[in-house]
Amino acid sequence: MTFFNYQLAQPLMLLLLPLLLLPWFTRTQVKTIAYANFISIDPISKLIGITLKSLASIVITCLIISLAQPYIPEKIVERVGSGAEVLMLVDRSRSMDDPFVSKSKKSEGASTSRSVGKGNSKRRVANQYLLEFVNKRPDDRFGFILFSNKALDILPLSYNRETIHATINASSLGRGLSETNIASALIKAAEMYSTQTYRGARTVLLVSDGGQEFTDDEKQTIARLYQQENITLYWIYMGQVKNIGSTVPVNDDGWTASRPEKKLQVFFSSLNIPYRVFSADSVSSFSATMDTIDKQQHQTLMVEELMPRQSKTVPFLWVAMLILLLLLMAQFYTAWGVRKAHLTSH
């Protein structure tokens, strides 16, 4: 029920409103005075009496409205912020369960593999930095897609930080599958954006340690959607191919023939969209990558903010308490005046 633009949790309490007339029916001691016509009319006293009764009625009204529990319901408001909309595409293949390993030279001409992050898997390391990335960007709206042989849109674009954190943490559980389908994840991400109102910068953050050779149909679909939706693509590569970000001509078969990651890099570079690849082969490089992306993605963004339900009971209680203090002071003043008059007459 709506009451002066407020919603009421207990609207039936308003049935008590007729009680506000009680101060007007109070009986006072009336004395019969001989020759009453000789007594002059005192308009100030009448005005004071009406005022005190009105104040008492206001107190009763405020208390009844408080019992009805008025509130402003939750609502969504738009404001201008700075940031981006980010869809995180995280590889759930079995290779992402391997330890995050980098090469470090022990001596000239020799190298050894060392486990980075105390044996954490690539997936856990990636999720840890994704969580930090989310925490640093309060205005962003995040979505999450997990992919292996299929792409699962685990979380649509959302401002709810608790939900985002829970989704990223949950993606670290269990073991991955043997297949990887990056194309389906990229297409699903673009389709998720196509169903949303454009609010500002749109970003797809692909985290994977492998590549894939796409079909011609997949390439055409990805190119069309990503250009149409004005999407910026970042690829955080956690694999072992060196110089993945090298600028190589598309027709250089010698560079692309050996690894699907290189073919994927060539395709991404030809999309005619904002794109950048990062080779994250250590914890420090992954951290630097996230810092770089964080600095780049600060554009004007229309942010939807959920304003929680606001109780409006307290203001009515304050009004009732202040008026009660005035009425109490009036009663003390009346008692003091009567006592003074009684002492004077004796």
N, C-alpha and C positions, 0 to 999 in steps of 0.2 A: 504494500500500500504506500502511496506517495503522500507526503505531508509537507507542504511548502518546500518542494524540491528535495525533500529527504525521504528515504525509504524507512519503513518502520518494521522492526523485527517482531514486535508484539502489538499489532494495531488494535486488538480488542480492548486494550487499556484505555483507549480514547473514550470508551463508553462511560468512564468515570468523570468526564469533563463537566457534567452538570453540577458536580460538587463545588465548582468555583463560585456558585451562588450562595454558599453557606454563610459567608461573612455578612451578607445583606439581610439575613433572617435572624440574626442574633438579637436577643431581647435585652434591653437595658432597663434600669430602674427609672421609672417615670414618676415624678412627684407632682401632686396637684397643688398648684399655687393659686391663692386667691388674688384676684385682680391681675391675671396673667397679661392682660392687654397693656398694663403699664410697663412691662419688661420689653426692652428694645430687642429687635431681631439682630442676631450676631452671625452675619454671612461667613465670616472667617472660620468660626467654629464648624459651621455646616460643611465648608469646603475641606477643612482638615478631616472631618469624619468621613466624607466621601473618598478622599485620597487614601486614608488608611484602609478602608474596606476594599478599594480597588487594588492596593498593594497586596492585601491578603489573598484576593482572587488570583492575582498574578502568581503568587507563590504556589498556590494549589495547582494552577495550570502547568507551571514548570515541572512540578513533581510528577504530575500525571504523564506529561510528555516524556520525562526521563524514564518512567516505567515502561513506556512504549518502545524504548530503545531506538531512537532515530539514528540513522547512519547514511553516509554517502557510499553507494556501491562502488566496487572496483571498476576502473575504466582504463582504457588505453589512450594515451595522449602521444602526439608526435612532437619531436623536437629535432633540431639540427645538431648533429654530432660530427665526429671525425673518426674515420676508420673505413671498414669495408665489410661486405658479406663474404664469409669464407666457408667453402665446402671442403672438408678434409677427406681425402681418399686414401685409405690406409690398406696396404697390401697384407693379406691374411694367408699368404702362401707358406709352405713349410719352411722355405729358406729363411723367412723372417724370424723363425724360432732359433736360428743359429746365433752363437755369440757374436757380439759386435766387435770385429777384429780389424786392426790396422797394422801396417808394417812399420817397424822402427829399427833403425840401424844400430847395431851394437858396436860395430867397428866398420872401417872402410872395406867395402866389397862384401860384407856379410849382413844378413838381416834375419829377423826372427818375428814370428807372429805373437802378438800379445793380446789378451782379452781386455777390452776396454769396458769400464763401468762395472768392474768386479763380476764378470761373467754374465751380465745382463744380456738378454737377447736383443736383436735389432728392434724388434717390435716394442719391447718395454722401454728401451732408450728413446725411441721415437715418441711413444706416448707420454713419457715424462716431459719432454720438451714441448710437446703440443699442449700439455696442461699449463705449462708456464706461459706459453704464447697466449692462451685463452685468458689467463689471469691478468696479463698486461694490457688487454684491449677491452675495456668495459663497455664501449659503445657498439662493438661488433656483434653481428648475428652469425651463429655458427651452425653448420650441419655436418653430418658424419656419414660416410659411406665406407663399408667394409667389403672388400672384394677378394675372391680367389678365383674359382671357376665361374662364379656368378657375382654380381654386384648387389649388395643389400643396403638399401637406404635406411640405416639404423635410426637416424635422427634427422627430421626435417629442420630447416632453418629456424633457430630458436634463440631467444635472449636469455633463457633460463640457465644460469651458470651451474646450478646443482645438477641439472639434467645432463648438461654437456660434460661435466666432470665424471659423472657416473657412467656415461656412454663410453668415454675414452678409457676409463679404468676397466670396464667390462670387456673391452676389445682385447685386453691383454690375457684373458683367461683361455684355457684350452690349447689345443694344438692346431696348426694350420693344415691346409690341404695341399696336394701336390701340384695343382694347376693354377694358372694365373690368367685372368681375362681383364686386362687393363682397358680395352676398348669399351666393354660394357659399362665399366665404372665411369669413364669419361663421358659417355653418352647419357647415362643416368643423371650425372651431375648437371649437365646442360639442360636436360629436361626438367629437373627440379627448379632451376632458375626460370625456365620458360613459363612456369605456372605462377610465378611471383610477380608482384608489382615492383617495377624498377625503383630502387631507393638510393642507389649510389654504386660505388665500385664493387664489382663482382670478381671473386677470386676462387680458383680451384687449386688446392694444395695437394699434389700427388706425392705420396711417400711410398717408395718401392725400391727393391734391390735387384730388379730384373727388368727385362724388356719384352717386347712382343711385336711380331710383324703383323700389321693390320691388313685386312682385305681392302679392296678398292671401295667397296660400299661403306665400310666402316670409316675409311679416311674421308670420304665425301660427306658422310653424316656428321662426323666430328668437326670438320672444317666449317660446314654450313652453320651448325648450332653455335659454335664458339664465336664466330664472327657476328652472327645474328644477335646473340645475347651479350655481346661486348664483354667477354670474359678474359681475365688475366690468368695465365697458367704458370704455376711454379712446379717444377719437378725436383724433389729431394731424392737423389739417387744414393742408395746405401750399399751398392754393389762394389765389385773389384775392378771394373774397367777404368783405366786411367784416362785422364783428359777427355771425359765424356762431353765436356762442354766445348770442345774444339770446333771452330767454324770450318766446315768441310763442304765442298761442292756436292750437290745432290747426286750428280752422276759419277762420283768417285767411288766405284765399286770396291776398290781395294780397302777403303776405310770401313765400309759398312758391311762387307760380306761376312766378316768373322763373328760378330755378335749382334743379337737382336736389339740390345740397348742402343747401339750406334744407329741402327735403322730408325729406332723410335726417336732419337735425338734429331735426326735429319728431318723426320716428318713433323715434329713439333716446331722446328725452326722454320718450316715452310708454311705454317698456318696463317701467317699475316695477322697475328694477334700479339699483344704483349706477352712475352714468354721468357723464362729464364730457368736454367738448370743449375742445380747445386750438387756438387759431389761431396757427400757427407761420409767420410771414411774414418772419422774419429769423433769422440764426444765434443772436443773443442770446435771442430769444423761444423758439427751439427748445431751447436749453440750459436756460432757466428752466423750460420745460415738463417736461423730463426730471428736473430737480431736484425739482419739485413732486410728480411721480408717485413718485419715489424716497422722499420723506418720508412719503407717504400709505400706501405699501404695505409696512408693517413689522408684520405680525401673526404670531401663533404658528404655526409651520409644522413638520410632521414631515418631517425631512430624512433621506434615504437617503444614506449615505456609504460609498463603496467603499474598504475597507481592502486595500491591496496585499499581495501575497504576501511573507511574512517568512521569511527564512532563519534556521534555528536551529542552524547548524553551529558558529558562534563559541563559544557557551557550553560545548559539549562539548570544544572545543580548549582553552579556558581551564582547565577541570577537569583535563584531561590534563596541561597544563603545570605547574599548581600541585602536582599529585601527583608529577610527575617531579622537581620541585625538592625535595620532601620525601625522595624516594628517594635523590637525589643527596647530600643532606645526611647521610642515614643511612649511605651508603657512605663518605663522608669521615670520619664519626665512627668507623665500624668500623676503617678503615685507621689512624686516629690512635690508637685503643685498642690495636690489635695492635702497632703500632710502640712505644708506650709500655711495653707489657708485655714486649716483646723487650728493650728497653733496661734495664728494671728487673732482668730475669733475669740480665743480664750485669754 
